[in-house]
């Protein structure tokens, strides 16, 4: 019998010099235990000029709004930073949560170490923006990401930004936008010249009507007239947020949601990728799409969620198929767990790699249900036994749901979900299921 345990430490203990003196970072080992490390990443940027321009663009996104007042605009300017799996990711939303942006610095885009994987969120104040704006080609720039701060060192400048609270609106947005990203399909790839031509066709001012991306004679343009195989873009003027990056980009890829509820625009700069996703309407953010409600309907044991959460934390990647094979989990259960983890904000989606990535947003998981009142209302309808199934042959469901002084009819089949309530009449399912449809699905999944 061999009583020897062999631990594989991911990084050596380090003694680092700091302004206040010397700091000792001891390497840790744990198979599943989550721990707070003082540093998630420390190293140099390989493309500092491009990275700085992308971070400035990200800052413009999080300081912008397309449906909020000037007073509301003075709040919330904090990107979320994730370090892990040899990648750095900076994410943020516009204040209205209708524009999502992410900067991915891939393994070849940095030269540094990841003592521990983790996520934090900081406020990029004016000193940080000024420092980013002053970075030039060929300059040496160091970056440090920790549990409580992000530090940028360029020349003699050293700027530190501290951790700040994460807006609730963003929490909902993070849970919703990944659903759109995971369902999106790539429809176009343009070189730099084509991308510049396309953006020149964006109308001036704020655009209320939908525009359509189409290709005419090999030249991409935005048009107010819908053409064959055109991509619908709501609030197309919001794309100007990334306009300054176009002359630096090698390529632009465009992804569209199957139901045209969102579009995603990805710019590539060697080992750096910048993603911008737009909700269908400038007046409504991703947090209001209701896209996560179906994912929250399925009852998945908390033990499964915790186990998969720890699995993702340990591996820093998420592959539902490999998880199902390695852990002997049925594929449908693995899909349900995936959807629920993503709905909780624990999984983001990388369209470039067509896979999920793990990140733990700084909020309690049990708060996710409270952020979706329709789901809370649906669970209440089920618990109060207000759902009656008239018929269910496995393909079609006919149900009645008791409302306030009225009984609603809910019809479900493979093609459509219908309800006689006002919510469905107004939105026709474009903003996620109504509480009555969700209640029927919840009732069926529990029986």
C-alpha positions in Angstrom: 0.0 0.0 0.0 1.4 3.4 -1.0 0.6 6.2 1.5 2.4 8.9 -0.5 0.3 11.7 -2.0 1.8 13.6 -4.9 0.6 17.2 -5.3 1.1 19.1 -8.6 1.5 22.8 -7.7 0.5 25.1 -10.5 3.0 27.8 -9.6 6.0 28.3 -7.3 5.9 30.3 -4.1 7.2 33.8 -4.8 8.8 36.7 -3.0 7.8 40.0 -4.7 8.9 43.5 -4.1 6.2 46.1 -3.5 6.1 49.7 -2.5 5.4 48.8 1.1 8.1 46.2 1.2 8.4 42.6 0.2 5.4 40.3 -0.1 5.5 36.5 0.1 3.0 34.5 -2.0 2.9 30.9 -1.0 1.8 28.3 -3.6 -1.4 26.5 -2.6 -2.9 23.1 -3.5 -6.4 21.9 -3.3 -8.4 19.5 -5.5 -11.7 21.3 -5.3 -11.5 23.8 -2.5 -12.0 27.4 -3.8 -9.7 29.9 -2.4 -9.0 33.6 -2.5 -5.5 34.4 -3.9 -4.1 37.9 -3.8 -3.0 37.7 -7.4 -4.7 36.1 -10.4 -2.3 37.3 -13.1 1.0 39.2 -13.2 3.0 39.8 -16.3 3.7 41.9 -19.4 1.4 42.6 -22.4 2.7 41.5 -25.8 0.5 44.0 -27.7 0.2 46.9 -25.2 -0.9 49.6 -27.8 -3.7 47.4 -29.2 -4.7 46.3 -25.7 -4.8 49.9 -24.5 -7.0 50.9 -27.4 -9.4 48.0 -26.8 -9.6 48.8 -23.1 -10.4 52.5 -23.9 -13.1 51.2 -26.2 -14.5 48.9 -23.5 -14.5 52.0 -21.2 -16.5 53.9 -23.8 -19.1 51.1 -23.9 -19.5 51.0 -20.1 -19.9 54.8 -20.0 -22.4 54.9 -22.7 -26.2 54.6 -22.6 -28.9 54.6 -25.3 -32.0 54.9 -23.1 -30.9 56.5 -19.8 -30.8 60.0 -18.3 -27.7 62.1 -17.7 -28.0 61.5 -13.9 -28.0 57.7 -14.4 -25.0 58.0 -16.8 -22.8 59.2 -13.9 -23.0 55.8 -12.3 -21.5 52.4 -12.9 -18.2 52.3 -14.9 -16.7 49.0 -13.8 -15.5 46.3 -16.2 -15.3 42.7 -14.9 -11.9 41.1 -15.2 -11.4 37.3 -15.4 -7.9 35.6 -15.3 -7.6 31.9 -15.9 -6.9 29.2 -18.5 -4.0 31.3 -19.8 -6.4 34.1 -20.8 -7.4 37.5 -19.6 -11.0 38.6 -20.2 -12.4 42.1 -19.6 -16.2 42.4 -19.9 -18.7 45.2 -19.5 -22.1 46.5 -20.5 -23.4 49.9 -21.5 -25.5 51.4 -18.7 -28.7 50.4 -20.4 -27.3 46.8 -20.7 -28.1 46.7 -24.4 -24.5 46.6 -25.5 -22.1 44.0 -24.2 -18.3 44.2 -24.8 -15.5 41.8 -24.1 -11.7 42.0 -24.6 -10.0 38.6 -24.8 -6.2 38.5 -24.4 -5.2 35.1 -25.6 -2.2 33.1 -24.5 0.2 34.7 -27.1 -1.0 38.1 -26.0 0.8 38.2 -22.7 3.9 37.0 -21.0 3.1 36.3 -17.4 1.9 33.8 -14.7 -1.6 32.9 -13.4 -1.0 32.0 -9.7 -4.7 31.4 -9.2 -7.8 31.8 -11.5 -10.4 34.3 -10.4 -12.7 37.2 -11.3 -12.9 40.7 -10.0 -14.6 44.0 -11.1 -13.0 47.4 -10.8 -13.8 51.0 -11.7 -11.6 52.5 -14.5 -11.3 56.1 -13.3 -9.7 59.0 -15.2 -6.1 58.3 -14.2 -6.4 54.8 -15.6 -7.9 56.1 -18.8 -5.2 58.8 -19.2 -2.5 56.2 -18.7 -4.1 53.9 -21.3 -4.4 56.8 -23.7 -0.6 57.6 -23.4 0.6 54.1 -24.2 2.6 54.0 -27.5 3.7 51.3 -29.9 6.6 49.2 -28.5 6.2 50.4 -24.9 6.7 48.0 -22.1 3.5 47.6 -20.1 2.9 45.4 -17.1 -0.5 44.3 -15.8 -1.5 42.8 -12.4 -5.0 41.4 -11.7 -5.8 40.6 -8.1 -8.9 39.7 -6.1 -9.3 43.4 -5.0 -7.5 45.5 -7.6 -6.1 45.8 -11.1 -2.7 47.5 -11.5 -1.3 48.9 -14.7 2.4 49.9 -15.0 3.6 51.8 -18.1 7.0 53.5 -17.8 7.0 55.6 -14.6 3.3 55.5 -14.3 1.6 52.9 -11.9 -2.2 53.1 -11.7 -4.2 51.0 -9.3 -8.0 50.6 -9.6 -9.9 49.0 -6.6 -12.8 46.6 -6.5 -16.3 48.0 -6.6 -19.8 46.5 -6.3 -21.3 44.9 -9.4 -24.6 46.5 -10.7 -27.6 44.2 -10.4 -28.6 45.2 -14.0 -25.2 43.8 -15.1 -25.8 40.5 -13.2 -29.0 39.9 -15.2 -27.2 40.9 -18.4 -24.4 38.5 -17.9 -26.9 35.7 -17.4 -28.8 36.6 -20.5 -26.2 37.6 -23.1 -24.4 34.3 -23.0 -27.6 32.6 -24.2 -27.7 34.8 -27.3 -24.0 34.2 -27.9 -24.3 30.4 -27.6 -27.1 30.3 -30.1 -25.5 32.8 -32.6 -24.1 31.6 -35.9 -21.3 33.2 -38.0 -22.7 34.8 -41.1 -20.0 37.1 -42.5 -16.2 37.5 -42.3 -14.8 40.8 -43.6 -11.2 42.1 -44.0 -10.2 45.6 -42.8 -11.1 47.4 -46.0 -14.6 45.8 -46.1 -15.1 46.6 -42.5 -14.3 50.2 -43.0 -16.6 50.4 -46.0 -19.4 48.8 -44.0 -19.1 51.3 -41.1 -19.2 54.2 -43.6 -22.7 53.2 -44.5 -24.0 53.7 -40.9 -26.5 56.6 -40.9 -25.7 59.7 -38.9 -27.4 60.3 -35.5 -29.6 57.9 -33.6 -31.3 55.3 -35.7 -34.7 54.1 -34.5 -35.7 51.8 -37.4 -34.0 48.5 -38.0 -31.2 48.3 -40.6 -30.0 45.3 -42.5 -26.5 44.1 -43.3 -26.3 42.8 -46.8 -23.5 42.3 -49.4 -23.9 43.9 -52.8 -21.2 43.2 -55.4 -18.8 42.0 -52.8 -19.2 45.2 -50.8 -21.0 45.0 -47.4 -23.5 47.8 -46.6 -26.2 48.7 -44.1 -29.6 49.3 -45.7 -33.0 50.3 -44.3 -34.5 47.9 -46.9 -34.6 44.2 -46.0 -32.9 42.0 -48.5 -32.5 38.2 -49.0 -30.3 36.7 -46.3 -29.8 40.1 -44.7 -28.9 40.4 -41.0 -31.2 42.6 -39.0 -29.4 45.1 -36.8 -31.4 47.2 -34.3 -29.9 50.5 -33.2 -27.1 50.2 -35.7 -25.7 53.6 -34.6 -24.4 51.7 -31.5 -21.7 50.1 -33.6 -19.8 53.5 -33.7 -18.5 52.5 -30.3 -15.9 50.3 -32.0 -15.3 52.5 -35.0 -11.9 53.7 -33.8 -10.6 50.1 -33.6 -11.4 49.3 -37.3 -8.1 50.7 -38.8 -6.1 48.5 -36.4 -8.1 45.2 -36.9 -7.1 42.4 -39.2 -10.6 40.9 -39.5 -14.2 41.4 -38.6 -16.6 38.5 -38.0 -20.3 39.0 -37.7 -22.6 36.6 -35.8 -26.4 36.7 -35.8 -29.0 35.2 -33.5 -31.3 32.8 -35.3 -34.4 34.9 -34.3 -32.4 38.1 -35.0 -32.7 39.1 -31.3 -29.0 40.1 -31.2 -25.9 40.5 -33.3 -22.3 40.0 -32.3 -19.3 41.8 -33.9 -15.8 40.4 -33.3 -12.6 42.3 -34.3 -9.3 40.4 -34.4 -5.8 41.9 -33.7 -3.4 38.9 -33.7 -3.7 37.4 -30.3 -6.4 39.8 -29.2 -10.1 39.7 -29.8 -12.7 42.4 -29.1 -16.4 41.4 -29.0 -19.4 43.7 -29.2 -22.9 42.3 -28.9 -26.0 44.4 -29.6 -29.5 43.7 -28.3 -32.3 43.9 -31.0 -33.6 47.2 -29.7 -31.5 50.1 -28.3 -34.3 50.8 -25.8 -34.1 47.4 -24.2 -31.1 45.6 -22.7 -30.0 42.0 -22.6 -31.2 41.9 -18.9 -34.8 42.2 -20.2 -34.7 39.5 -22.8 -35.9 36.7 -20.6 -33.6 34.4 -22.4 -32.5 32.5 -19.3 -36.0 31.6 -18.0 -36.2 28.3 -19.8 -32.8 27.4 -18.4 -34.0 28.1 -14.9 -37.1 25.9 -15.2 -35.4 22.5 -15.1 -35.0 21.2 -11.6 -31.4 20.2 -11.2 -30.2 19.0 -7.8 -28.0 21.6 -6.0 -25.4 18.8 -5.5 -25.0 18.6 -9.3 -24.7 22.3 -9.6 -22.0 22.4 -6.9 -20.1 19.4 -8.3 -20.0 20.9 -11.8 -19.1 24.3 -10.5 -16.1 22.8 -8.7 -15.2 20.8 -11.8 -15.2 24.0 -13.9 -13.3 25.8 -11.3 -10.6 23.1 -11.2 -10.3 22.8 -15.0 -11.1 26.5 -15.9 -12.9 25.2 -19.0 -16.3 23.7 -19.5 -17.1 20.9 -21.9 -20.6 19.4 -21.3 -19.8 16.3 -23.4 -16.5 15.5 -21.7 -18.1 16.2 -18.3 -20.9 13.7 -19.1 -18.5 11.0 -20.3 -15.9 11.5 -17.4 -18.5 11.8 -14.6 -21.0 9.3 -16.1 -23.7 11.9 -16.2 -26.6 11.5 -18.7 -26.3 13.9 -21.6 -29.7 15.6 -21.1 -28.7 16.2 -17.4 -25.4 17.6 -18.4 -27.2 20.0 -20.8 -29.6 21.1 -18.1 -26.7 21.7 -15.7 -24.9 23.7 -18.4 -27.9 25.9 -19.0 -28.4 26.5 -15.3 -24.7 27.3 -14.7 -24.8 29.8 -17.6 -28.0 31.3 -16.3 -26.3 31.9 -13.0 -23.5 33.7 -14.6 -20.9 31.0 -14.0 -20.3 30.3 -17.6 -19.6 32.7 -20.4 -19.6 31.8 -24.1 -16.7 32.2 -26.5 -18.1 32.3 -30.1 -14.6 32.1 -31.5 -14.0 28.7 -29.9 -17.7 27.7 -29.8 -17.4 26.7 -26.2 -18.2 27.9 -22.7 -15.6 29.4 -20.3 -15.8 29.4 -16.6 -15.9 32.6 -14.5 -17.4 33.2 -11.0 -19.1 36.6 -10.9 -19.0 38.3 -7.5 -22.5 37.7 -6.3 -24.4 35.0 -4.4 -25.9 32.2 -6.6 -29.1 32.1 -4.6 -29.8 35.6 -5.8 -30.3 34.6 -9.4 -34.0 33.6 -8.9 -34.8 36.9 -7.2 -33.6 38.8 -10.3 -36.2 37.1 -12.5 -39.7 38.0 -11.2 -41.5 36.0 -13.9 -39.8 32.8 -12.7 -40.7 33.6 -9.1 -44.3 34.1 -10.2 -44.2 30.9 -12.1 -43.0 28.9 -9.1 -45.7 30.5 -7.0 -48.4 29.4 -9.5 -47.1 25.8 -9.3 -46.8 25.8 -5.5 -50.4 27.2 -5.2 -51.6 24.4 -7.5 -53.0 26.8 -10.1 -51.8 24.8 -13.1 -54.1 22.1 -14.6 -53.0 19.9 -17.5 -55.9 19.2 -19.8 -53.9 17.0 -22.2 -50.3 16.0 -22.8 -49.4 13.5 -25.5 -45.7 14.2 -25.5 -45.9 16.5 -28.5 -48.6 18.9 -27.6 -49.7 20.3 -24.2 -53.0 21.9 -23.4 -53.1 23.5 -20.0 -55.1 26.0 -17.9 -53.5 28.4 -15.5 -55.5 30.4 -12.9 -54.8 34.1 -13.0 -56.2 37.2 -11.2 -59.9 36.7 -11.9 -59.3 34.9 -15.2 -58.1 31.5 -16.3 -55.5 31.5 -19.1 -55.1 28.9 -21.7 -51.6 27.7 -22.5 -50.8 25.7 -25.6 -47.3 24.2 -26.1 -46.0 22.2 -29.1 -42.7 21.7 -30.9 -43.0 24.9 -32.9 -44.7 27.4 -30.6 -45.7 28.4 -27.1 -48.9 30.3 -26.8 -50.9 31.9 -23.9 -54.0 34.0 -23.7 -52.5 36.5 -21.3 -51.7 40.2 -22.0 -47.9 39.6 -21.9 -48.0 37.1 -24.7 -50.3 39.2 -26.8 -47.9 42.2 -26.4 -44.6 40.4 -27.0 -45.5 37.1 -28.9 -42.7 35.3 -27.1 -39.9 37.7 -28.2 -39.0 38.5 -24.7 -39.0 35.1 -23.2 -41.9 33.0 -21.9 -44.7 34.6 -19.8 -45.1 33.4 -16.2 -48.0 31.1 -17.3 -46.0 29.3 -19.9 -43.1 29.0 -17.5 -45.4 27.6 -14.8 -46.7 24.9 -17.2 -43.2 23.9 -18.1 -42.2 23.9 -14.5 -45.2 21.7 -13.6 -44.4 19.2 -16.4 -40.7 19.0 -15.6 -41.6 18.2 -12.0 -43.9 15.3 -12.8 
